[in-house]
């Protein structure tokens, strides 16, 4: 048996590696790749023995090749027993090469191992809450029966090996054929249920989808490929759990969620320590899946005073789902009208205004009662002016501009004004006098005067 090893495994010093060219006579049926795999469990790794022709996988804990190979042989024998390989075939396959032969391979040689293979193993491992509780039979059975995309069709390790044992040529099948495939010479382990893994997933997803459609209305589109059913299943479960929690959400404060930590009051933090103090609170909040963003730039004294004096005691609806973050924005508590106006100007002038496919987006920045040079106008009138400027050869792009003034009353922001200088390619400038109307949560352009 030939084991192709990557250099990322350990305990390789006392192993003789045959030159790859000397291995051409080996039957590919007896070739396995030993690949290190880092799990989601802290500092825990597996060795994955991957059979290239069939994509069957044997999982072994640790990174030591010397310790791992005997376990691999034991697990491979057990896998063959579970799936009904005859004792004669098992003996012939495992005893063909009593002592393994090794050859080194590079990461580039493993590019055929798709991201999907790694993702599938990761999804299987997510069903266990600790490394010690991994059910290797479940992991290996799932991969052995699951079909993957092959050249011009689909196959599974079970289908490949069943055809080999039966003396049939292994040809990729259609998705319908491979999903309904039942082995003729091998068997599916009883503990793995009568249904194949993707059939179980398909049925579970149908039930979850129907329940959500009944509760929320509408139609949730069904995916087709088995490789996507794992993602769909996780999505449907998360949405279902979100809907259930949202019916009666728990009201909580960040301070309570963090376990009532003690932070110094703002007047106790020296100027030189404010940045670190803000960073400490933000990291604590992230650990509790809470993110706070400051859109504009503010002194660290303002940020710290807000976090400690206001935000930590802000009550909100807490939805507790894995990897789900609750996001807050400082400006939702303290609106920054000058920042909002500047963003509206940037959103307008940073676009390529001469690309008319942007017209639909740009129209959202303007008020319905928009005026151009003192006359009632529409977005098309504004584009006509831009086209005439372009024909004059003045403004070929709209990226060079300077915001000269912004006039807005923070307490009464109903109306605001800004003056922008648009620089052209002739060292000239176009003055854009812009008027705004505040419509929560932002500003719309109600007038533009060009000079």
N, C-alpha and C positions, 0 to 999 in steps of 0.2 A: 504494500500500500504506500502510495506516495503522498506526503504531506507538504504542501507548498506553504512556506512560513513567511510572514512579514517580520521585519527586524524589530517591530514594536513589542514583541513578546520577550520574555526574560528567560534566563538559564539556557542560553544558546551556546556558551563557550565550548562545552565538551561534546557538541553534536557535529558530526561530519555532514556537510551539505554537498550533495552531488551537483556538478555543473548541469545547468538546465539542458544543454545539448545532449547529455548522456541519458536523458530521461525520455527520449522520443519513442522508445519501444514500449513504454508503459501504457496500458489500456486506460483511456480517460475515465472509464467506469470506476477505476480504483484511485482516482485523484480527489483529494480534499484540500481545501484552503483553510489554514489556521489563521484566524483574524482576531485581533484584540477588540473588545467592545466595552465602552464605558457606559455604565448604567446610570439611571437617575438617582440611585442610592449613593450616598456620600462615600467616595473613595472605594467603591466596589466595582470590580470588573469581571467580565466573562471572556472566555475564549469561544469563538464561534467556528465550528468546523463545518464549512460550507461545501457541499458537493456540487461542482460546477454543472455537470450535465443535467441534473434534476432540480437543483436549488434546494435540496433537503438541508436541514440545519440540525446539528447536534450542539448543545450548549453545555459548557463546562465552566465551573467557577475558577477564578484566579487567572494569572498571566503566565504561570510557569509551564513551559512546554513539556518538560520532563515529567512533571506531576500530572499534567492534563491529559497526555495521550492515553494512558491506561484507562482513565475514566471515560474518555471518548469511545474506546473500544467497547466498554461495558454498556454505555448508553446506546451505541449503535446496535449492539446485539439485542438490547431490550426493545428498541424501536422496531426492529425487524420482527421480533416475537409478537409485539402488539398488533402489527399489521398483517400477520399471517404468512410471513415468509417461511418456507419449509426449513426444517432443521438441516437438510442436505444443502440447501442454498446458503443458509447462514454460515454453516461450517466452511463451505467452499470459499465464500466471499471473505470471511474474516481470517481464514488460515492460508489464503493464497500468498500473502506476504506477512509472515509472523513478525518479523522485525521491520519496523517502518523505515522507509527511505525519505530523506528530507531534501528539499531544495528551497533556496531563498527566492522570494519574489518581491517586487517593489509595489508601492502604493499605486503606481500608474497601471500595473498589470491587473489591478482590482477595480478598474473603472467600470467594468461590466456589472459589478455589484451595484445596483441602483439605489438611489436614496429611498425608494419604496421598501426595499428589503430591510434597511435599517429602521425605517419608520414603523414597519409592521412589527418587528421585534420590540421596539420601544412601546408600542401600544399594548402588546401582550404583557410586558413587564409592568405596565401601569395598573394592571388588575391586582397586583400584590402590594401590600402595605409595607413590606420589608424585604431585604435581600434574602434573609434566611428562610422566608416563606415562599420563595419562588417554586412553582410546580413545573419542573423541567419536562415532565411528560406532557403537560398541557401545552407548553410552549412549542415543543417539537411536533406534537400531534397537529396543532393548529397550522403551523407552517407546512407540514407534510401534506395536508389536505386542501390548502388554500391555493387557488389558481392565480397565476400572474400572467402579464402580457408577454407573449413570445413573438417570434417573427411570424407575421401574418396570422396571428391567432392567439390562443391561450393554452396554457398547460399548468399542471400541478405536479409536485414530486410523486404523489400517489399514482397519477395517470402514467407518468414516465416509467416508474418501476413496475407497474402492473403490465404495461405493454412489453417491457423487457422480459419479465418472467414468463409471459404468455408467448414470447417469440414473435411479437408484432412490431411493426415499424412505428416509431413514435412520431406522429404528425400533429402539429398544433391544431386545436379545434376551435370552433366558434364559441362565443360566450355562452350561448344557450346549451351547446353540447357539453362543455366542460362543467357547467354548473350542475347539470343533471347526471354527470358521469358516476356510475357505480362500478367498482372493480370486479373483474371476473376471476382473477387468481388470488388477489389479496383481499383483505377485509378492513373495515373501519372499526377501531377498538370500541367495545361496548361502553366503556366509561366516557368515550368522546361523543356519546349520544348517537341516535340514528340519523339525525340531520347533520349535514356538513356545516362548518362554522359560518360560512357566508349565508347559508339558508337560515340559520338561527338569527343572524343579524338582520336579514331581510324581513323576516316575520316580526321581529321586535321593532324594527324601524317603522313598519306599516302601522303597528298598534300605537306607537308614540306619535306618529304623524297624524293619525285619525283623531287621537285625543286632543292634540293641539288645535287641529282644524275645527273641532267641535267647540272648544273653549274660546278660541280667538277669531274664528271665521277665516275665510280666504282659503287658498290652496298652497300647500308646501310642495315644491317640486321634488320629485323622486330622482335619485341618482341611479345610474345604470351599472357602472363597473364595480365589481366586488371590492377592488382596492379603495374605492371611495366610501364604501358602506361603514368602515370604521370611523371615518371623519363624520359622516352623517349621524351615526349613532351617538357619538360624543356631543355633537351639536344639539340633537333633539333632546338628549337627557339634560343638558345644561339649560336649554330654553324651558323645558318642563319644570325643572327645579326653580328657575327664575320666576315663572308664572305663579307657582305655588307660594313662594316666599313673598311675592309682590302683593298677594291678596291681603296679607296682614303683616306688613313689614315691621321689624323691630326698630323703634326710635332709640337712637343712641348718640352719644357725643364722642368725638375722637379721644378726648381725655379718658372716658370710661373704657373705650376699646383698647387703649394702650395700657390700661391697668393703673390709672391715676399716677403717672410719673410726676416727679417734682422737678420743675424747671425754674431757674432764677427769674425774678421779675426783670422787666426791661431796664430799670434804673440800676440793677445790680450787675449788669453785663458791661464791661468796659468797651470802648470803641474798637480796640484791637481784637476783641474776642467775639464780636457780633457775627461775623461771617461763619466762624466755626459753630456758634450756637445755633444759627439758622440751619446749617448743614446737619447738625445732630438731630434736630426735630424732624427735618425732612426725611432723613434716613429711618427714623423711628416710625414715621407715618407710612413710608413705603413698605415696611415690614408688615404693617397692618392692612396693606393693599389700599392705601389712600394716597392720592397724588394731588399736590397743590401747585398750580402754575401761576406765575406772575408774567403777564403778557408784556407790560412795559417795564422799564428799568426803575427800580426804587432803591433807596439806601437800605442797608441791612438793618438799620435801626427801625425803619418802617416795617420791614418784613417780620422781624422778630416780635415787635409789639403786636402786630396783627395775629401771628400764630399763637403766641402765649396769651394775649389779652382778649382775644375774640374767637379765633377759629377753634381752639381746643374745646370750647364750651358750646359750639354750634351743633344743634341737634339735627340729625338727618336720618333718612330711611336706610337702614343697613341691610343689604342683600349679600349673604355670605355664600359665595361660590368660589371654587378653586380657580386661581389665576385671574379673577375678575377684580378690576380696580374701580374704586369710586373716585371720580375726578372733580376737583373744585378749581375755580379761577378767582383770583383776588379781585379782579374787576367786577365780578358779579356782586361782591359785597361793597366795593367802592368804585363806582363807574369812573372811568378816565376818558372824558369826552375829547380831549386833545389827541389822545392816542387813537380813538375811534375815527376821528376825522382824518388823521394822518394815514391810517390804514385804508380808508376809502379812497383817498387820493392815490396811494400806492397801487391799490387794486385796479384803479383806472389807468394810470399812466405806465405801469410796469407791463401791461399787456401790449401785444403787438396790435395796435388799433387798426392797422391797415389789413389785418387778416380778418375778413368779414365773418369767419366762422366763430369769432369771439363776440359777435354782436349780441347774441342771446344772453351771454353772461353779463356783458356790460350793461344791458338794459336793466338788470336787477339793481344797479347802483343809482338809478335815476328815479326821481319822484314822477308820478303820473302827470303832474302839472308842471313839468319841466319847461324852462324858458331859456332860449339861446339869444344872446345880445338883446335882451329886453322883449323878445317876442315869443309867444307860445310855440313850442316846437316838440319834436319827437326825436328818438334816437337816430333815425335816418337822416334828419337834418344835420345832426352833429357829425355824422359820417361824411355827408356831402362837403362840409367845411374841411374836414381832414383830407379828402380826396383833392380838393382844389389846392390846398397847401402842398400836397405831395407833387402835384403837377407843376407847381412853381419851382420845385426842386429844393424847397426849404427844409421840410421836416421829413426826412427819410425814415427815421426811427423816433420813438417817443421815450427813450430811456434816460435822456439827459435832462434833468429838471431840478429845480431848487424850490423848496417850500419856504417862501419869505415870511409870511405871517399867518397865524391862526388866531382868530378872534372868537371866543366862546365863553359864555358865562356858565361856570360849573354848576351853580345852583339853579339857573334858568337856561337850560341848553336848547330851548325850543328852536332858536335860530342861531346859526353860526356862519362864519365867513373865513375864507382862506385865499391867499394870493400866491400863485405859483408861477415861476419863471420857467418857460420851456425853451431850452437852448437849441438852436439849429446849427446846420453845418456851414453857416456864413457869419459866425460870430455875432449873430443877432439873437434876439429873444422874443418869444411870444408870451405876453402877460395873460394869464388865465385867472380871472376873478370868479371864484366859486362860492356859491351860497348853498347852505344846507338846512334841512329840517330834521329835527330829532324825532325819530320813531323808534321807541324801545324795541330791540336793544341796540340800535345804531343810528347812523345818519344817512339820509338820502340826499342826493344832489337835486336841488330845485331850480338852480340857475347857473349859467356860465356866460361870462362876458369876455370876449377875446379882443385884445388890443395889441 
